[in-house]
Amino acid sequence: MELEKFADEFGPEKIIEVYDKKAGLKAVTVIDNTALGPGKGGIRMTPSVSVEEVFRLARTMTWKCSLAGLPFGGAKSGIVADPKKISLEQKAELMRAFGRALRGIAPKYYIGAPDVNTGEQEMKWFVEGNGNLKSVTGKPKELGGLPHELGSTGFGVFHSTLIAVKFAKLDITKATVAIEGFGNVGSFAAKFLSQVGAKLVAISDSKGTIYNPEGLDFNKLSEIKKQTGSVINYQPGQVLPNEEIFKLPVDILIPAALPDVINENNVNEVKAKLIVEAANIPCKPEIEKILHERGILVVPDFVANAGGLISSYCEYKGYDESKMFALVEKKIKKNTKAVLKRAKKEKILPREAALEIAKERILKKRKE
């Protein structure tokens, strides 16, 4: 990797390549920036993970932690392995070996978390190798973890939406909402929005989209999903292909599942007035620019979906669930407001405003 291609005034500070022949471990940790605190970022396990990929993700975490107003820097790790081709015992040994290798690094300079192909069990194994409970977040409840199932990310998306509707000149109690994805993030966003009177009219999952302009009942929808495995079995409603959800005549569109779903093929067919990005990179910055030019307000992913990250900080600090939810609400509201206010004042994209704020906070801390 040509480091010069990436290096700038913000980082990376450390690139740690790990080899453990006995365990069969080949891994990398990139600590991008620690001006605000130890680098925070997940540990992914894929056969193709590269230093470049891990650096890009670490840089994203630098901005995300800064914007979330957390005392964390940005970092990321990757373990080169195919989970489909190794046994559970081998996976456990890789995680323990990685934990051992990062003794002295984690948690002083780096705090891990679940990512692609890793979850709370893998975090438990990492802690067993590392010996420090604070070396990762996303641990099992018995080790002081705050489970993702509590819905912290969806809860944050909900509060980001409540702030954004005011900037989009919408009334949440009269607004129609379409949500792509009914997993951990989308389902909680749907739940909280329906509780304040927003009208859910379209929800999708991997099988397709269910659409009813008269509204969908959240509790009934959840029950149908649980019983049948898909929201498309909800009645009354029209079943549409997945991609149609982005073209529906709704006020608020929340992409909460896959990347690049709003793209050059459908950007001009989007009819929503407000898009809140619950998923990571649901559209590229150049697509956001087109939406902006069409008068559609877009709340960027690392502003709206930081609830899970804030929850990680709460776990790190040993907070309980109620304190975690209170902090998610406070920080997401404050940061969404700051970003949209600046974007409006400077007539720039919300993403540009968010990056400006994140960079300013890091540079200010460095001068202190």
C-alpha positions as CSV (number, residue, x, y, z in Angstrom):
1,M,0.0,0.0,0.0
2,E,1.3,3.5,-0.9
3,L,0.8,5.2,2.5
4,E,1.4,8.6,0.9
5,K,-1.8,8.2,-1.0
6,F,-3.8,8.3,2.3
7,A,-1.6,10.2,4.8
8,D,-2.7,13.7,5.7
9,E,-2.7,16.0,8.7
10,F,-5.3,13.8,10.4
11,G,-3.6,10.4,10.1
12,P,-3.1,7.5,10.1
13,E,-1.1,7.4,13.3
14,K,-0.4,3.7,13.5
15,I,-0.7,0.7,11.1
16,I,-0.2,-2.5,13.1
17,E,0.1,-5.7,11.0
18,V,-0.2,-8.9,13.1
19,Y,1.0,-12.4,12.2
20,D,0.7,-15.4,14.5
21,K,1.8,-18.5,12.7
22,K,0.7,-20.9,15.4
23,A,-2.9,-19.6,15.4
24,G,-2.9,-19.0,11.6
25,L,-3.6,-15.3,12.3
26,K,-3.0,-12.5,9.7
27,A,-4.6,-9.2,10.7
28,V,-4.3,-5.5,10.6
29,T,-5.3,-2.6,12.9
30,V,-5.3,1.0,11.6
31,I,-5.4,3.7,14.3
32,D,-6.2,6.8,12.3
33,N,-6.5,9.5,14.8
34,T,-6.4,9.7,18.6
35,A,-6.7,13.5,19.2
36,L,-10.0,13.1,20.9
37,G,-9.3,9.7,22.6
38,P,-8.4,6.1,21.9
39,G,-9.3,4.9,18.3
40,K,-12.7,3.2,18.1
41,G,-13.7,0.8,15.4
42,G,-15.0,-2.7,14.6
43,I,-13.1,-5.9,13.9
44,R,-14.2,-7.5,10.6
45,M,-13.3,-10.9,9.4
46,T,-13.3,-11.5,5.6
47,P,-10.9,-13.3,3.2
48,S,-10.2,-10.2,1.2
49,V,-9.8,-7.5,3.9
50,S,-6.9,-5.2,3.0
51,V,-4.9,-2.4,4.7
52,E,-6.5,0.1,2.3
53,E,-10.0,-1.0,3.2
54,V,-9.3,-0.9,6.9
55,F,-7.7,2.6,6.6
56,R,-10.8,3.9,4.8
57,L,-13.1,2.5,7.5
58,A,-10.8,3.9,10.2
59,R,-11.0,7.4,8.6
60,T,-14.8,7.2,8.6
61,M,-14.7,6.4,12.3
62,T,-12.5,9.4,12.9
63,W,-15.2,11.7,11.5
64,K,-18.1,9.7,13.0
65,C,-16.7,9.8,16.6
66,S,-15.8,13.4,16.4
67,L,-19.3,14.4,15.0
68,A,-21.0,12.2,17.6
69,G,-19.2,14.3,20.3
70,L,-17.5,11.3,21.8
71,P,-14.0,11.2,23.4
72,F,-12.9,8.6,20.9
73,G,-10.7,8.7,17.8
74,G,-11.0,6.6,14.7
75,A,-9.7,3.1,14.1
76,K,-10.6,-0.2,12.5
77,S,-9.3,-3.8,12.4
78,G,-9.4,-6.6,9.8
79,I,-8.7,-10.3,10.2
80,V,-7.9,-12.1,7.0
81,A,-10.0,-15.3,7.2
82,D,-13.1,-16.9,5.7
83,P,-15.6,-17.7,8.5
84,K,-17.4,-20.1,6.2
85,K,-14.2,-22.2,5.8
86,I,-13.0,-22.4,9.4
87,S,-14.4,-24.2,12.5
88,L,-15.8,-22.3,15.5
89,E,-12.8,-23.5,17.5
90,Q,-10.5,-22.0,14.8
91,K,-12.5,-18.7,14.9
92,A,-12.2,-18.6,18.7
93,E,-8.5,-19.1,18.5
94,L,-8.0,-16.3,15.9
95,M,-10.0,-13.9,18.1
96,R,-8.0,-14.8,21.2
97,A,-4.7,-14.6,19.4
98,F,-5.7,-11.2,18.0
99,G,-6.6,-10.1,21.6
100,R,-3.2,-11.3,22.8
101,A,-1.4,-9.5,20.0
102,L,-3.1,-6.2,20.9
103,R,-2.2,-6.3,24.6
104,G,-0.7,-2.9,25.3
105,I,-2.5,-1.4,22.3
106,A,-6.1,-2.1,23.4
107,P,-7.7,-0.4,25.2
108,K,-5.0,2.4,25.6
109,Y,-4.9,3.3,21.9
110,Y,-7.6,1.1,20.3
111,I,-11.1,-0.2,21.4
112,G,-12.6,-2.8,19.1
113,A,-16.2,-3.7,18.4
114,P,-18.3,-6.2,16.3
115,D,-18.2,-5.7,12.5
116,V,-18.6,-7.9,9.5
117,N,-18.7,-11.6,10.6
118,T,-18.0,-10.8,14.2
119,G,-20.5,-10.4,17.1
120,E,-20.7,-10.5,20.9
121,Q,-19.2,-14.0,21.1
122,E,-16.1,-13.0,19.1
123,M,-15.7,-9.9,21.4
124,K,-15.8,-12.3,24.4
125,W,-13.0,-14.4,22.8
126,F,-11.0,-11.2,22.1
127,V,-11.3,-10.1,25.8
128,E,-10.1,-13.6,26.9
129,G,-7.0,-13.1,24.8
130,N,-6.5,-9.5,25.7
131,G,-7.3,-9.6,29.4
132,N,-9.0,-6.2,29.6
133,L,-12.8,-5.8,29.5
134,K,-12.5,-2.3,28.1
135,S,-10.5,-3.5,25.1
136,V,-13.8,-4.0,23.1
137,T,-17.5,-3.0,23.2
138,G,-20.4,-5.1,21.9
139,K,-19.6,-7.8,24.5
140,P,-22.2,-10.2,25.9
141,K,-24.5,-8.8,28.6
142,E,-22.8,-11.0,31.3
143,L,-19.5,-9.1,30.5
144,G,-21.2,-5.7,30.9
145,G,-22.3,-5.4,27.3
146,L,-25.2,-3.3,26.0
147,P,-26.9,-5.6,23.4
148,H,-27.5,-4.2,19.9
149,E,-31.1,-5.6,20.2
150,L,-32.0,-2.7,22.4
151,G,-32.3,-0.7,19.2
152,S,-29.9,2.2,19.9
153,T,-29.2,2.9,16.2
154,G,-32.9,3.0,15.2
155,F,-33.7,5.1,18.2
156,G,-31.0,7.6,17.1
157,V,-32.4,7.6,13.5
158,F,-35.8,8.4,15.0
159,H,-34.5,11.5,16.9
160,S,-32.4,12.6,13.9
161,T,-35.7,12.5,11.9
162,L,-37.6,14.5,14.5
163,I,-35.0,17.3,14.1
164,A,-34.8,17.1,10.3
165,V,-38.5,17.4,9.7
166,K,-38.4,20.9,11.0
167,F,-35.7,21.9,8.5
168,A,-37.7,20.2,5.7
169,K,-40.9,22.1,6.9
170,L,-42.8,18.9,7.6
171,D,-45.2,18.0,10.4
172,I,-44.2,14.6,11.8
173,T,-47.8,13.8,12.8
174,K,-49.0,14.3,9.1
175,A,-45.9,12.9,7.4
176,T,-45.8,9.7,5.4
177,V,-42.8,7.4,5.8
178,A,-41.1,4.6,3.7
179,I,-38.4,2.5,5.3
180,E,-36.1,0.2,3.3
181,G,-35.2,-2.6,5.6
182,F,-37.0,-4.1,8.7
183,G,-34.0,-5.4,10.6
184,N,-32.6,-4.0,13.8
185,V,-32.3,-0.4,12.6
186,G,-35.4,-0.1,10.4
187,S,-37.8,-1.8,12.7
188,F,-36.9,0.4,15.7
189,A,-37.0,3.5,13.6
190,A,-40.5,2.4,12.4
191,K,-41.6,1.7,15.9
192,F,-40.6,5.0,17.4
193,L,-41.9,7.0,14.4
194,S,-45.3,5.3,14.5
195,Q,-45.5,6.1,18.2
196,V,-45.4,9.9,17.5
197,G,-48.0,9.7,14.8
198,A,-46.0,9.5,11.6
199,K,-47.8,7.3,9.0
200,L,-45.8,4.3,7.9
201,V,-46.9,3.6,4.3
202,A,-44.1,1.4,2.9
203,I,-41.7,-1.1,4.5
204,S,-39.4,-3.5,2.7
205,D,-37.3,-6.5,3.6
206,S,-35.2,-8.9,1.4
207,K,-38.5,-10.4,-0.1
208,G,-40.0,-7.2,-1.3
209,T,-41.9,-4.1,-0.4
210,I,-45.4,-3.8,1.2
211,Y,-47.2,-0.5,0.4
212,N,-50.4,0.9,1.6
213,P,-50.9,4.7,1.2
214,E,-53.6,4.5,4.0
215,G,-51.0,3.3,6.5
216,L,-49.4,0.2,8.0
217,D,-49.9,-0.8,11.6
218,F,-46.5,-1.3,13.2
219,N,-47.5,-3.9,15.7
220,K,-49.4,-6.0,13.2
221,L,-46.4,-5.7,10.8
222,S,-44.0,-6.9,13.4
223,E,-46.2,-9.9,14.2
224,I,-46.5,-10.8,10.5
225,K,-42.7,-10.5,10.0
226,K,-42.1,-12.8,13.1
227,Q,-44.7,-15.4,12.0
228,T,-44.1,-15.5,8.2
229,G,-40.6,-14.3,7.8
230,S,-41.5,-11.3,5.6
231,V,-43.4,-8.0,5.7
232,I,-44.9,-8.7,2.3
233,N,-47.5,-11.0,3.8
234,Y,-49.1,-8.0,5.6
235,Q,-52.7,-7.2,4.5
236,P,-54.2,-4.9,3.2
237,G,-51.3,-3.8,1.1
238,Q,-49.7,-3.9,-2.4
239,V,-46.6,-6.0,-2.8
240,L,-43.9,-4.2,-4.9
241,P,-40.4,-5.1,-6.0
242,N,-37.7,-3.8,-3.5
243,E,-36.4,-1.0,-5.7
244,E,-39.9,0.6,-6.0
245,I,-39.8,1.8,-2.4
246,F,-37.4,4.6,-3.4
247,K,-39.8,6.0,-6.0
248,L,-43.0,6.2,-3.8
249,P,-44.8,9.5,-3.2
250,V,-43.8,9.9,0.5
251,D,-42.6,12.7,2.7
252,I,-39.8,10.8,4.5
253,L,-37.6,8.1,3.0
254,I,-35.3,6.1,5.4
255,P,-32.8,3.7,3.7
256,A,-31.9,1.4,6.5
257,A,-30.3,-1.7,4.9
258,L,-28.0,-1.8,1.9
259,P,-25.4,0.5,0.4
260,D,-25.9,2.4,-2.9
261,V,-29.6,1.9,-3.1
262,I,-30.2,5.5,-4.3
263,N,-28.0,5.8,-7.4
264,E,-27.8,7.3,-10.9
265,N,-30.6,4.9,-12.1
266,N,-33.3,6.1,-9.7
267,V,-32.1,9.4,-8.2
268,N,-34.4,11.5,-10.4
269,E,-37.4,9.3,-9.4
270,V,-37.1,9.9,-5.7
271,K,-40.2,11.9,-4.5
272,A,-39.5,12.2,-0.8
273,K,-38.8,15.6,0.7
274,L,-36.5,14.3,3.4
275,I,-34.0,11.3,3.3
276,V,-32.5,10.2,6.6
277,E,-29.6,7.8,6.0
278,A,-29.9,5.0,8.6
279,A,-27.7,2.6,6.6
280,N,-24.1,3.2,5.8
281,I,-23.5,4.8,2.4
282,P,-27.0,4.3,1.0
283,C,-26.0,6.8,-1.7
284,K,-22.7,8.3,-2.8
285,P,-21.9,12.0,-2.1
286,E,-22.4,12.8,-5.8
287,I,-25.9,11.3,-5.6
288,E,-26.6,13.4,-2.4
289,K,-25.6,16.5,-4.5
290,I,-28.2,15.7,-7.1
291,L,-30.8,15.2,-4.4
292,H,-29.8,18.5,-2.8
293,E,-30.2,20.2,-6.2
294,R,-33.7,18.8,-6.5
295,G,-34.6,20.4,-3.1
296,I,-34.5,17.1,-1.1
297,L,-32.9,17.4,2.3
298,V,-30.5,14.5,3.1
299,V,-29.3,13.7,6.6
300,P,-25.9,11.9,6.1
301,D,-25.4,8.4,7.5
302,F,-22.7,9.2,10.0
303,V,-24.9,11.9,11.5
304,A,-28.2,9.9,11.7
305,N,-26.9,6.4,12.5
306,A,-24.4,7.2,15.3
307,G,-26.8,5.8,18.0
308,G,-25.0,2.4,18.0
309,L,-21.6,4.2,18.4
310,I,-22.9,6.3,21.3
311,S,-24.3,3.1,22.9
312,S,-20.7,1.6,22.6
313,Y,-19.4,4.6,24.5
314,C,-22.0,4.0,27.2
315,E,-20.9,0.4,27.5
316,Y,-17.3,1.5,27.7
317,K,-18.3,3.8,30.6
318,G,-20.4,1.2,32.3
319,Y,-23.7,3.1,31.9
320,D,-27.1,1.3,32.1
321,E,-29.8,1.2,29.4
322,S,-31.8,4.2,30.5
323,K,-28.6,6.4,30.7
324,M,-27.6,5.1,27.2
325,F,-31.0,6.0,25.6
326,A,-30.9,9.5,27.2
327,L,-27.3,10.1,25.8
328,V,-28.2,8.8,22.3
329,E,-31.2,11.2,22.2
330,K,-29.2,14.2,23.5
331,K,-26.2,13.8,21.2
332,I,-28.1,12.8,18.0
333,K,-30.5,15.8,18.4
334,K,-27.7,18.2,19.1
335,N,-25.5,17.0,16.2
336,T,-28.3,16.8,13.6
337,K,-29.4,20.4,14.5
338,A,-25.7,21.7,14.3
339,V,-25.2,20.0,10.9
340,L,-28.4,21.1,9.3
341,K,-28.1,24.7,10.7
342,R,-24.6,25.1,9.3
343,A,-25.7,23.5,5.9
344,K,-28.5,26.0,5.6
345,K,-26.5,29.0,6.7
346,E,-23.5,28.3,4.4
347,K,-25.7,26.9,1.6
348,I,-23.7,23.7,1.5
349,L,-24.5,20.0,1.6
350,P,-25.3,18.6,5.0
351,R,-22.4,16.1,4.5
352,E,-20.0,18.9,3.9
353,A,-21.2,20.7,7.0
354,A,-20.8,17.5,9.1
355,L,-17.2,17.0,7.9
356,E,-16.4,20.6,8.6
357,I,-17.7,20.3,12.2
358,A,-15.9,16.9,12.7
359,K,-12.5,18.4,11.4
360,E,-12.9,21.5,13.5
361,R,-13.4,19.5,16.7
362,I,-10.2,17.5,16.1
363,L,-8.1,20.5,15.2
364,K,-9.3,22.4,18.2
365,K,-8.5,19.5,20.5
366,R,-5.0,19.3,19.0
367,K,-4.3,22.9,19.8
368,E,-5.4,22.6,23.5
